[in-house]
Amino acid sequence: MAQEANKYFHGTKLNFDSFEYSYMDTNRFNTGLDAYGPGFYFASEVQTAEGFAYPEGWIWELNSPSGNFITESTPIRQFSEDIYKSIIKSSSNVFTFYQDMGNDVDPGGDYDYDSPLTDEQYENIGGDSVIDYIYEEIISRSNSAIDFLHNIWSELYKDNSGDWVRNVNKSGIDGYVVNLQGEKYLVLYNSSIANSSIRKKYTYKEPSR
């Protein structure tokens, strides 16, 4: 599905050759757009990207992107429960969240809080009923597909940016478009789409008088 904007731009002072998920494993986003969660951010206005590259850096230009994108009006039910539940189940914080909701369960074994549950541990705490419980808890306070995804990220992936982007992309969602102050922002989970953009050197020039 093509987006309304024909071009999107990513600005940065960093000199890199490609968009990599590994960057998100070691960096937190401090761009002022954290509210939309981790992803590869592109803006529909080149001036916005230039602000991130100022005074000297790089502009990545993405022409006519297409993919499985969602918008602020996309209803939750456009995607199956299985897609959302696969994202939930892949989080390393499933047990912690379930426990914090007042469920006294023991996964057994040497549980590693930084890793997803093993199949045995998953069954020990209730199996698919746990994912169903978390799904219903989060969907009850979500109004759209973007809102639901944001709530899953906020509750289960806030400290695992790289895992979040990888797992949403694996689910088949390439990214989403949001509107902010009259401008469109494309938040990509699919690095292949991000890497189809063209990189250009940017140097600020004083406007002529």
C-alpha positions as CSV (number, residue, x, y, z in Angstrom):
1,M,0.0,0.0,0.0
2,A,1.6,3.3,-1.1
3,Q,1.6,6.3,1.2
4,E,0.1,9.7,0.4
5,A,3.4,11.4,0.6
6,N,5.7,10.6,-2.4
7,K,8.9,11.3,-0.5
8,Y,10.1,10.9,3.0
9,F,13.4,12.0,4.5
10,H,15.6,10.9,7.4
11,G,18.2,13.3,8.7
12,T,21.2,12.5,10.9
13,K,24.7,13.6,11.8
14,L,25.8,10.0,11.9
15,N,27.7,8.6,8.9
16,F,26.4,5.1,8.4
17,D,25.9,2.9,5.3
18,S,22.6,1.2,6.1
19,F,19.8,1.1,8.6
20,E,20.5,-1.8,11.1
21,Y,18.4,-3.2,13.9
22,S,21.6,-3.6,15.9
23,Y,21.7,0.2,16.3
24,M,18.5,0.0,18.4
25,D,20.0,-2.6,20.7
26,T,22.5,-0.1,22.1
27,N,20.8,3.3,21.7
28,R,17.7,4.9,23.1
29,F,15.8,7.4,21.0
30,N,16.0,11.0,22.1
31,T,14.5,12.7,19.1
32,G,11.4,14.2,20.7
33,L,9.4,11.5,19.0
34,D,9.8,8.8,21.6
35,A,6.1,8.6,22.2
36,Y,5.7,6.7,18.9
37,G,8.3,4.1,20.0
38,P,11.4,2.7,18.3
39,G,11.7,2.5,14.5
40,F,13.4,4.1,11.6
41,Y,11.9,7.6,11.4
42,F,11.3,9.5,8.1
43,A,9.5,12.9,7.7
44,S,7.5,14.1,4.8
45,E,9.2,17.6,5.0
46,V,12.9,17.7,4.0
47,Q,13.3,20.7,6.4
48,T,12.5,18.5,9.3
49,A,15.2,16.0,8.3
50,E,17.7,18.9,7.8
51,G,17.1,19.9,11.4
52,F,18.5,16.6,12.6
53,A,21.4,16.8,10.2
54,Y,22.3,20.4,10.9
55,P,24.9,21.9,10.5
56,E,26.5,19.0,8.6
57,G,25.4,15.4,8.1
58,W,23.3,13.2,5.9
59,I,19.8,13.1,4.4
60,W,18.3,9.8,3.3
61,E,15.6,10.2,0.7
62,L,12.9,7.6,0.4
63,N,10.8,7.7,-2.7
64,S,7.2,6.4,-3.0
65,P,7.5,3.8,-0.2
66,S,5.1,0.9,-0.2
67,G,4.4,-1.9,2.2
68,N,2.0,-3.1,4.9
69,F,1.7,0.2,6.7
70,I,-1.0,1.2,9.2
71,T,-2.3,4.7,10.0
72,E,-3.9,6.3,13.0
73,S,-7.3,5.3,11.7
74,T,-6.5,1.6,11.1
75,P,-8.9,-0.4,13.3
76,I,-7.4,-3.0,15.7
77,R,-9.4,-5.8,14.1
78,Q,-7.7,-5.3,10.7
79,F,-5.0,-7.6,12.0
80,S,-5.7,-11.0,13.5
81,E,-5.3,-11.8,17.1
82,D,-2.5,-14.2,16.2
83,I,-0.3,-11.3,14.9
84,Y,-0.6,-9.3,18.1
85,K,-0.2,-12.4,20.3
86,S,2.9,-13.5,18.4
87,I,4.4,-10.0,19.2
88,I,3.4,-10.4,22.9
89,K,4.7,-13.9,23.3
90,S,8.1,-13.0,21.8
91,S,8.8,-10.4,24.5
92,S,11.2,-11.2,27.3
93,N,8.9,-9.4,29.8
94,V,5.9,-11.6,29.5
95,F,6.4,-13.3,32.9
96,T,7.3,-10.0,34.6
97,F,4.2,-8.2,33.3
98,Y,2.0,-11.2,34.1
99,Q,3.4,-11.3,37.7
100,D,3.1,-7.6,38.1
101,M,-0.6,-7.9,37.3
102,G,-1.0,-9.9,40.5
103,N,-0.6,-13.5,39.2
104,D,1.6,-15.6,41.5
105,V,3.2,-18.1,39.3
106,D,6.6,-19.8,39.0
107,P,8.1,-20.5,35.6
108,G,10.5,-23.0,37.1
109,G,14.1,-23.7,36.1
110,D,16.7,-21.0,35.9
111,Y,14.5,-18.2,34.7
112,D,16.4,-15.5,32.8
113,Y,14.6,-12.2,33.0
114,D,16.3,-10.9,29.9
115,S,15.1,-13.7,27.6
116,P,11.7,-15.0,26.4
117,L,10.3,-18.0,28.3
118,T,11.3,-21.4,27.2
119,D,8.5,-23.7,26.0
120,E,8.5,-25.5,29.3
121,Q,8.5,-22.3,31.4
122,Y,5.7,-20.9,29.2
123,E,3.6,-24.0,29.9
124,N,4.4,-23.8,33.7
125,I,2.8,-20.4,34.0
126,G,-0.3,-21.2,32.1
127,G,0.6,-21.5,28.4
128,D,-1.6,-19.7,25.9
129,S,-4.0,-18.6,28.6
130,V,-1.2,-16.1,29.8
131,I,-1.0,-14.6,26.3
132,D,-4.8,-14.4,26.1
133,Y,-4.8,-12.6,29.5
134,I,-2.2,-10.1,28.5
135,Y,-3.9,-9.5,25.1
136,E,-7.2,-8.8,26.7
137,E,-5.6,-6.5,29.4
138,I,-3.9,-4.4,26.8
139,I,-6.6,-4.3,24.1
140,S,-9.1,-3.1,26.7
141,R,-7.3,0.3,26.8
142,S,-6.5,0.6,23.1
143,N,-8.5,2.5,20.5
144,S,-6.7,1.7,17.2
145,A,-4.1,-0.6,15.8
146,I,-1.4,2.0,16.4
147,D,-2.6,2.5,19.9
148,F,-2.6,-1.2,20.6
149,L,0.9,-1.6,19.2
150,H,2.1,1.4,21.2
151,N,0.7,-0.1,24.4
152,I,2.3,-3.5,23.8
153,W,5.6,-1.7,23.3
154,S,5.2,0.4,26.4
155,E,4.3,-2.5,28.6
156,L,6.5,-5.3,27.2
157,Y,9.3,-3.8,25.2
158,K,10.2,-0.4,26.6
159,D,13.8,-1.5,27.3
160,N,14.2,-3.7,24.3
161,S,14.0,-1.5,21.3
162,G,15.8,-3.8,18.9
163,D,13.6,-6.8,19.8
164,W,10.5,-4.7,19.4
165,V,11.3,-3.6,15.8
166,R,12.5,-7.1,14.8
167,N,9.4,-8.8,16.2
168,V,6.8,-6.4,14.8
169,N,8.5,-6.7,11.4
170,K,8.4,-10.5,11.6
171,S,4.7,-10.3,12.2
172,G,4.3,-8.7,8.8
173,I,3.8,-5.1,9.8
174,D,6.2,-2.9,7.9
175,G,5.6,0.4,9.8
176,Y,3.0,3.1,10.3
177,V,2.2,6.7,9.4
178,V,1.3,9.4,12.0
179,N,0.4,13.0,11.5
180,L,2.0,15.6,13.8
181,Q,1.4,19.3,13.4
182,G,0.4,19.0,9.7
183,E,3.3,16.8,8.8
184,K,3.5,13.1,8.1
185,Y,6.0,10.8,9.8
186,L,6.7,7.3,8.5
187,V,8.0,5.0,11.3
188,L,9.5,1.9,9.7
189,Y,10.1,-1.5,11.2
190,N,11.2,-3.0,7.9
191,S,14.9,-2.2,7.4
192,S,14.8,-3.3,3.8
193,I,12.4,-0.4,3.0
194,A,14.5,2.0,5.0
195,N,17.6,0.9,3.0
196,S,15.9,1.5,-0.3
197,S,16.4,5.2,0.5
198,I,19.2,7.2,-1.1
199,R,21.8,8.9,1.1
200,K,23.0,12.4,0.3
201,K,25.5,14.7,2.0
202,Y,24.0,17.7,3.7
203,T,25.8,21.0,4.7
204,Y,23.9,24.0,5.9
205,K,24.2,27.1,3.8
206,E,23.3,30.6,4.9
207,P,20.4,31.9,2.9
208,S,21.4,34.5,0.3
209,R,20.3,38.1,1.0
